[in-house]
Amino acid sequence: MSFTKPRTPLPPRKHYITRRRREMRKAGKKDRENRKALRAFKLECAGFGIERCECRYEGCKGIPDTWAHGRKRRELLEGELEKFAVAACTVCHRRLDEDMSHEEMAAEVARLIALRPERYLEAA
């Protein structure tokens, strides 16, 4: 006695029409500004020898994945995009963004920027 069911043939596959991929839009004004500022920020970090997260809060991963600004993007003043930022891992960036008020975030980023020359000159 066989417990297996007789094999029934599968229906033929339907050929679905695939859509063409939409071409990517060109970068907008803010994106171009952001990329230019990020290049300048990376050069500044390389000049200081920054290779680790500058915040170093509890749970810090150590690898700087992002750059954290002292204010929200819409509130940054002219020229602050690349100057008023620190290299941060995602854990520390999130803590700056979500756990602090706007004033505390600005003060903390300013404090970390003020520590830059001392911290990285001592390590060299």
C-alpha positions as CSV (number, residue, x, y, z in Angstrom):
1,M,0.0,0.0,0.0
2,S,1.4,3.4,-1.0
3,F,0.9,6.5,1.1
4,T,2.0,8.9,-1.5
5,K,-0.5,10.8,-3.6
6,P,-0.4,10.4,-7.4
7,R,1.6,13.3,-8.8
8,T,-0.6,15.9,-10.6
9,P,1.0,18.0,-13.3
10,L,1.5,21.7,-12.4
11,P,-0.3,24.3,-14.5
12,P,1.9,26.1,-17.0
13,R,3.7,29.2,-15.8
14,K,2.2,32.5,-16.5
15,H,4.5,35.0,-18.1
16,Y,4.0,38.3,-16.4
17,I,4.8,41.5,-18.1
18,T,7.7,43.2,-16.4
19,R,7.9,46.9,-16.2
20,R,11.0,48.8,-17.2
21,R,13.0,50.3,-14.5
22,R,12.5,54.0,-14.1
23,E,15.6,56.0,-14.6
24,M,16.9,57.7,-11.5
25,R,16.3,61.4,-11.1
26,K,19.2,63.8,-11.1
27,A,20.5,65.0,-7.8
28,G,18.7,68.1,-6.5
29,K,20.1,71.3,-5.1
30,K,20.2,70.1,-1.4
31,D,21.7,66.7,-2.4
32,R,24.5,68.4,-4.4
33,E,25.2,70.8,-1.5
34,N,25.2,67.9,0.9
35,R,27.7,65.8,-1.2
36,K,30.0,68.8,-1.6
37,A,29.9,69.5,2.2
38,L,30.5,65.9,3.0
39,R,33.7,65.8,0.9
40,A,35.0,68.9,2.8
41,F,34.0,67.3,6.1
42,K,35.9,64.1,5.2
43,L,39.0,66.1,4.3
44,E,38.8,68.0,7.6
45,C,38.4,64.7,9.5
46,A,41.4,63.2,7.7
47,G,43.4,66.3,8.6
48,F,42.6,65.8,12.3
49,G,43.1,62.0,12.0
50,I,39.6,61.3,13.1
51,E,39.0,57.5,12.7
52,R,36.6,56.8,15.5
53,C,33.2,58.2,16.7
54,E,33.8,61.6,18.4
55,C,30.8,61.3,20.7
56,R,31.7,58.0,22.5
57,Y,28.4,57.6,24.4
58,E,27.4,54.4,26.2
59,G,26.9,51.7,23.6
60,C,29.1,53.4,21.0
61,K,30.2,51.2,18.1
62,G,33.3,53.3,17.5
63,I,33.1,53.3,13.7
64,P,31.9,56.7,12.4
65,D,29.0,55.8,10.0
66,T,27.4,59.2,9.7
67,W,28.0,62.9,10.5
68,A,25.8,64.4,13.1
69,H,24.9,68.1,12.8
70,G,24.4,70.5,15.8
71,R,21.0,71.5,14.4
72,K,18.4,70.1,12.2
73,R,19.2,70.5,8.5
74,R,16.5,73.1,7.9
75,E,17.8,75.2,10.8
76,L,21.5,75.2,9.7
77,L,22.9,78.6,8.8
78,E,25.0,79.5,5.8
79,G,28.4,77.6,6.0
80,E,27.4,75.4,8.9
81,L,26.7,72.3,6.9
82,E,30.3,71.1,7.0
83,K,31.6,73.0,10.0
84,F,29.0,72.4,12.6
85,A,29.1,68.6,12.6
86,V,30.9,65.7,14.2
87,A,31.7,62.2,13.0
88,A,29.4,59.8,14.8
89,C,28.3,56.1,14.8
90,T,24.6,55.4,14.4
91,V,24.1,54.8,18.1
92,C,25.5,58.2,19.1
93,H,23.9,60.0,16.2
94,R,20.5,58.6,17.3
95,R,21.1,59.7,20.9
96,L,22.0,63.2,19.7
97,D,18.9,63.4,17.5
98,E,16.2,61.7,19.7
99,D,17.3,62.0,23.3
100,M,18.3,65.7,23.3
101,S,16.4,68.9,22.7
102,H,17.6,71.2,19.9
103,E,19.5,73.4,22.3
104,E,21.2,70.5,24.1
105,M,22.1,69.0,20.7
106,A,23.7,72.2,19.5
107,A,25.6,72.7,22.8
108,E,26.9,69.1,22.8
109,V,28.1,69.3,19.2
110,A,29.8,72.6,19.9
111,R,31.5,71.0,23.0
112,L,32.7,68.1,20.9
113,I,34.1,70.4,18.2
114,A,35.9,72.4,20.9
115,L,37.6,69.2,22.1
116,R,38.8,68.3,18.6
117,P,42.3,69.9,18.5
118,E,43.2,68.8,22.1
119,R,42.0,65.2,21.7
120,Y,43.6,64.6,18.3
121,L,46.9,66.4,19.0
122,E,47.4,64.3,22.2
123,A,46.8,61.1,20.3
124,A,49.4,61.9,17.6
